[in-house]
Amino acid sequence: MHRTSMIAARIAPLVCLVLALVLSACGTQGAAAPGDGDEAIPAGSAAGAPAEQPAEGEAGGEGEQGTPPLAVPIEQRIIKTGEITLEVGNVGEALGRVRAMAVELGGYVGGSQAGTLEDRATLTLRIPAASFEDALARLYEMDAEVVTEATREQDVTGQVVDLQARIDNLEASEASYRELVARAERVEDILAVQSRLDDVRGQIEQLTAQLAALEGQAALSTLTVTLVPAATPVQTTAETFDPGEQLAEALAALVAIGQGLLGGLIWFGIVWLPVLLVLAIIALLTLRGVLEVRRRVAPTPSAATDEGAA
């Protein structure tokens, strides 16, 4: 019994604290909602008198036929990014023009990488989302040749709405925990609620940082501009000429010719030479047979002389 009494004595203050919070919340809601317009009843008005009817078209934000007001449209959040490469005659001059364009459009240069005037340069521009297309149009209007271009758009409206809703819920929980801390009397209760309050505050700060990052990316688009110097014909020819490559190609051609000759000799020795020998033997035998026939058929010189004398 003594132990049960001690447990009841410890739980009783906490139960009373929770009941007090619930009763105070109910009392606050009841006091804050005397009517639809959240306005107190004037002192001179009778308790049972009907409320004054609002003017036509002003019925608490409703339409003339009592329809509820339209929901506030959610502003769309789109992250725009892009890359473009320009071939320019003077990299230094084009670099200054691109910087000036970014400032004129209300943006800034987030980062740049440039060497000498003969080398390429890269700039990362942060431009307001509304001026993203205008920036691309101005780059096309420059005295330069567009080599490559790529743009991307990512809709993050749903992520923004979700983060904001989570932050609102956590802030409501934070307010409740603060009230508990203010009403708590025991050290154990204060420490327990304070630990939970710190956890909620940490989540709020983390989600707020994520929301700020998304809002920043949607508000300022990222455009990476690369400037490359235009090459002259002589420079282009000199850059494309590679003695080592030419030597390698010549050696490859010589090896190919040698392989072709060696392959022809192999084919001639294995295939064509025996065929030619056989054909030569057949030709010789044929020629010998023809000569032998002619020798036998032709008359001898003595017989020809006797026939002439007769």
C-alpha positions as CSV (number, residue, x, y, z in Angstrom):
1,M,0.0,0.0,0.0
2,H,2.8,2.4,0.8
3,R,4.5,1.8,-2.5
4,T,1.2,2.2,-4.4
5,S,0.6,5.5,-2.6
6,M,4.0,6.7,-3.6
7,I,3.4,5.9,-7.3
8,A,0.0,7.6,-7.1
9,A,1.7,10.6,-5.5
10,R,4.2,10.9,-8.3
11,I,1.7,10.4,-11.2
12,A,-0.9,12.8,-9.8
13,P,1.0,16.1,-10.5
14,L,1.6,15.0,-14.1
15,V,-2.0,14.0,-14.6
16,C,-3.2,17.4,-13.2
17,L,-0.8,19.2,-15.5
18,V,-2.1,17.5,-18.6
19,L,-5.7,18.1,-17.5
20,A,-4.9,21.8,-16.9
21,L,-3.4,22.1,-20.4
22,V,-6.5,20.5,-22.0
23,L,-8.9,22.7,-20.0
24,S,-6.9,25.8,-20.8
25,A,-6.8,24.9,-24.5
26,C,-10.6,24.4,-24.6
27,G,-11.1,27.6,-22.8
28,T,-8.9,29.5,-25.2
29,Q,-10.7,28.1,-28.2
30,G,-14.0,29.0,-26.7
31,A,-13.0,32.5,-25.9
32,A,-11.3,33.1,-29.2
33,A,-14.4,32.1,-31.2
34,P,-17.4,34.2,-30.1
35,G,-18.6,34.4,-33.6
36,D,-17.8,33.7,-37.2
37,G,-15.9,37.0,-37.6
38,D,-13.9,36.5,-34.3
39,E,-15.2,39.9,-33.1
40,A,-16.4,40.6,-29.6
41,I,-20.1,41.6,-29.1
42,P,-20.4,45.4,-28.5
43,A,-21.4,46.4,-25.0
44,G,-24.5,48.1,-26.2
45,S,-25.9,45.1,-28.1
46,A,-28.5,42.8,-26.6
47,A,-27.6,39.3,-25.9
48,G,-30.3,37.9,-28.1
49,A,-30.1,40.5,-30.8
50,P,-29.2,39.2,-34.3
51,A,-25.8,40.0,-35.6
52,E,-25.6,42.8,-38.2
53,Q,-25.8,41.5,-41.7
54,P,-22.7,42.3,-43.8
55,A,-23.1,44.4,-46.9
56,E,-23.7,42.6,-50.2
57,G,-20.5,41.2,-51.6
58,E,-18.7,41.5,-48.3
59,A,-19.9,38.4,-46.4
60,G,-16.7,37.4,-44.8
61,G,-14.8,37.0,-48.1
62,E,-17.5,34.9,-49.6
63,G,-19.2,35.5,-53.0
64,E,-22.6,37.1,-53.5
65,Q,-24.2,33.6,-53.4
66,G,-22.4,32.5,-50.2
67,T,-19.8,30.3,-52.0
68,P,-16.6,29.8,-50.0
69,P,-13.5,31.8,-51.1
70,L,-11.2,30.2,-53.6
71,A,-8.0,28.6,-52.3
72,V,-4.9,30.6,-52.6
73,P,-2.9,29.2,-55.6
74,I,0.5,27.7,-54.8
75,E,3.4,29.5,-56.4
76,Q,5.3,27.2,-58.7
77,R,8.9,26.6,-57.9
78,I,11.1,25.5,-60.8
79,I,14.9,25.1,-60.6
80,K,16.5,26.1,-64.0
81,T,20.1,25.2,-64.9
82,G,22.0,25.3,-68.2
83,E,25.3,25.2,-69.9
84,I,26.4,27.0,-73.1
85,T,29.7,27.0,-75.0
86,L,30.6,30.0,-77.2
87,E,33.5,30.4,-79.6
88,V,34.7,34.0,-79.5
89,G,37.4,36.0,-81.2
90,N,38.6,37.7,-78.0
91,V,38.1,35.7,-74.8
92,G,39.0,38.7,-72.5
93,E,36.5,41.0,-74.1
94,A,33.7,38.4,-74.1
95,L,34.5,37.6,-70.5
96,G,33.8,41.3,-69.5
97,R,30.6,41.4,-71.5
98,V,29.2,38.2,-69.9
99,R,30.0,39.6,-66.4
100,A,28.3,42.9,-67.2
101,M,25.3,41.0,-68.5
102,A,24.9,39.0,-65.3
103,V,25.0,42.2,-63.1
104,E,22.6,44.0,-65.5
105,L,20.0,41.2,-65.1
106,G,20.2,41.3,-61.3
107,G,22.5,38.3,-60.8
108,Y,26.1,37.8,-60.1
109,V,29.1,35.6,-61.1
110,G,29.1,32.7,-58.6
111,G,32.5,31.4,-59.9
112,S,34.9,31.7,-62.7
113,Q,38.0,30.0,-64.1
114,A,40.1,31.8,-66.7
115,G,43.8,31.6,-67.8
116,T,45.5,33.8,-70.4
117,L,43.7,35.6,-73.2
118,E,44.4,32.7,-75.5
119,D,42.9,30.1,-73.2
120,R,39.3,29.2,-72.6
121,A,37.3,30.7,-69.7
122,T,34.4,29.3,-67.7
123,L,31.9,31.4,-65.7
124,T,29.1,30.2,-63.4
125,L,26.3,32.8,-63.4
126,R,23.5,33.0,-60.8
127,I,20.6,34.8,-62.6
128,P,17.0,35.4,-61.4
129,A,14.7,32.7,-62.8
130,A,12.6,35.2,-64.6
131,S,15.6,36.4,-66.5
132,F,17.0,33.0,-67.5
133,E,15.6,33.0,-71.0
134,D,16.7,36.6,-71.5
135,A,20.2,35.7,-70.6
136,L,20.3,32.9,-73.1
137,A,18.9,35.3,-75.8
138,R,21.6,37.8,-75.1
139,L,24.4,35.2,-75.3
140,Y,23.0,34.2,-78.7
141,E,23.1,37.9,-79.8
142,M,26.8,38.2,-79.0
143,D,29.4,38.2,-81.7
144,A,30.2,34.6,-81.1
145,E,29.3,31.1,-82.4
146,V,27.3,28.8,-80.2
147,V,29.0,25.5,-80.1
148,T,26.8,23.6,-77.5
149,E,23.8,24.4,-75.4
150,A,21.9,22.4,-72.8
151,T,19.1,23.5,-70.4
152,R,17.2,21.6,-67.7
153,E,14.1,22.4,-65.5
154,Q,13.1,20.7,-62.3
155,D,9.7,21.3,-60.6
156,V,10.2,21.3,-56.8
157,T,6.8,22.8,-55.9
158,G,5.7,19.6,-54.2
159,Q,8.9,19.4,-52.1
160,V,8.5,23.0,-51.0
161,V,4.9,22.5,-49.9
162,D,5.8,19.3,-48.1
163,L,8.7,20.9,-46.2
164,Q,6.6,23.9,-45.2
165,A,3.8,21.6,-43.9
166,R,6.3,19.6,-41.8
167,I,7.8,22.8,-40.4
168,D,4.3,24.1,-39.4
169,N,3.5,20.8,-37.6
170,L,6.8,20.8,-35.8
171,E,6.4,24.4,-34.7
172,A,2.9,23.6,-33.3
173,S,4.5,20.7,-31.4
174,E,7.2,23.0,-30.2
175,A,4.7,25.5,-28.8
176,S,2.9,22.7,-26.9
177,Y,6.2,21.5,-25.4
178,R,7.1,25.0,-24.3
179,E,3.8,25.3,-22.5
180,L,4.5,21.9,-20.8
181,V,8.0,23.1,-19.7
182,A,6.5,26.3,-18.3
183,R,3.9,24.4,-16.3
184,A,6.0,21.5,-15.1
185,E,7.3,21.6,-11.5
186,R,9.3,18.5,-11.1
187,V,12.8,18.3,-12.4
188,E,12.3,15.0,-14.1
189,D,9.3,16.3,-16.1
190,I,11.2,19.4,-17.1
191,L,14.2,17.4,-18.3
192,A,12.0,15.0,-20.3
193,V,10.0,17.7,-22.0
194,Q,13.1,19.8,-22.6
195,S,14.8,16.9,-24.4
196,R,11.8,16.4,-26.6
197,L,11.7,20.1,-27.2
198,D,15.4,20.2,-28.3
199,D,14.8,17.3,-30.7
200,V,11.8,19.2,-32.3
201,R,13.8,22.4,-32.6
202,G,16.6,20.5,-34.3
203,Q,14.2,19.0,-36.9
204,I,12.7,22.5,-37.5
205,E,16.2,24.0,-38.2
206,Q,17.1,21.1,-40.5
207,L,13.9,21.4,-42.6
208,T,14.2,25.2,-42.6
209,A,17.7,24.9,-44.1
210,Q,16.4,22.5,-46.8
211,L,13.5,24.8,-47.6
212,A,15.8,27.8,-47.9
213,A,18.1,25.9,-50.2
214,L,15.3,24.9,-52.5
215,E,13.9,28.5,-52.5
216,G,17.3,29.8,-53.3
217,Q,17.9,27.4,-56.2
218,A,14.4,28.2,-57.6
219,A,14.9,32.0,-57.2
220,L,18.3,32.1,-58.8
221,S,19.0,29.9,-61.9
222,T,22.5,28.6,-62.6
223,L,24.0,29.2,-66.1
224,T,27.5,27.9,-66.9
225,V,29.1,29.8,-69.8
226,T,32.3,28.5,-71.4
227,L,34.2,30.8,-73.8
228,V,36.7,29.2,-76.2
229,P,38.9,31.2,-78.6
230,A,38.2,30.9,-82.3
231,A,41.0,29.1,-84.1
232,T,42.6,30.6,-87.3
233,P,43.1,28.4,-90.4
234,V,46.9,28.3,-90.0
235,Q,46.5,27.5,-86.3
236,T,43.9,24.9,-87.1
237,T,46.2,23.3,-89.7
238,A,49.2,23.4,-87.3
239,E,47.1,22.0,-84.5
240,T,45.8,19.1,-86.6
241,F,49.3,18.2,-88.0
242,D,51.0,15.5,-85.9
243,P,54.4,14.3,-87.1
244,G,54.3,11.2,-84.9
245,E,50.9,10.3,-86.3
246,Q,52.1,10.8,-89.9
247,L,55.1,8.6,-89.3
248,A,52.9,5.9,-87.8
249,E,50.6,6.0,-90.8
250,A,53.6,5.8,-93.2
251,L,55.1,2.8,-91.4
252,A,51.7,1.2,-91.3
253,A,51.4,1.7,-95.1
254,L,54.9,0.2,-95.7
255,V,54.1,-2.8,-93.5
256,A,50.8,-3.3,-95.5
257,I,52.7,-3.2,-98.8
258,G,55.3,-5.7,-97.5
259,Q,52.6,-7.9,-96.2
260,G,50.9,-7.8,-99.6
261,L,54.1,-8.6,-101.5
262,L,54.9,-11.5,-99.2
263,G,51.4,-12.8,-99.5
264,G,51.6,-12.7,-103.3
265,L,54.9,-14.6,-103.2
266,I,53.5,-17.2,-101.0
267,W,50.5,-17.6,-103.2
268,F,52.7,-17.7,-106.3
269,G,55.0,-20.4,-104.8
270,I,52.3,-22.6,-103.5
271,V,49.5,-22.2,-106.0
272,W,50.5,-20.6,-109.3
273,L,54.0,-22.1,-109.7
274,P,52.9,-25.7,-109.8
275,V,50.0,-24.8,-112.1
276,L,52.4,-22.9,-114.5
277,L,54.9,-25.9,-114.4
278,V,52.1,-28.3,-115.4
279,L,50.9,-25.9,-118.1
280,A,54.5,-25.5,-119.4
281,I,55.0,-29.3,-119.6
282,I,51.8,-29.7,-121.4
283,A,52.7,-27.0,-123.8
284,L,56.1,-28.5,-124.5
285,L,54.7,-32.0,-125.1
286,T,52.1,-30.5,-127.4
287,L,54.7,-28.5,-129.4
288,R,57.0,-31.6,-129.6
289,G,54.1,-33.7,-131.0
290,V,53.2,-31.1,-133.6
291,L,56.8,-30.8,-134.8
292,E,57.1,-34.6,-135.0
293,V,53.9,-34.8,-137.1
294,R,55.1,-32.1,-139.4
295,R,58.5,-33.8,-139.8
296,R,56.9,-37.1,-140.8
297,V,54.4,-35.5,-143.2
298,A,56.8,-33.2,-145.0
299,P,58.7,-34.8,-148.0
300,T,62.5,-35.4,-147.8
301,P,64.8,-33.1,-150.0
302,S,66.0,-36.0,-152.3
303,A,62.5,-37.0,-153.2
304,A,61.7,-33.5,-154.0
305,T,64.7,-33.2,-156.3
306,D,63.9,-36.4,-158.3
307,E,60.4,-35.2,-158.8
308,G,61.6,-32.0,-160.2
309,A,64.0,-33.7,-162.7
310,A,61.4,-35.9,-164.0
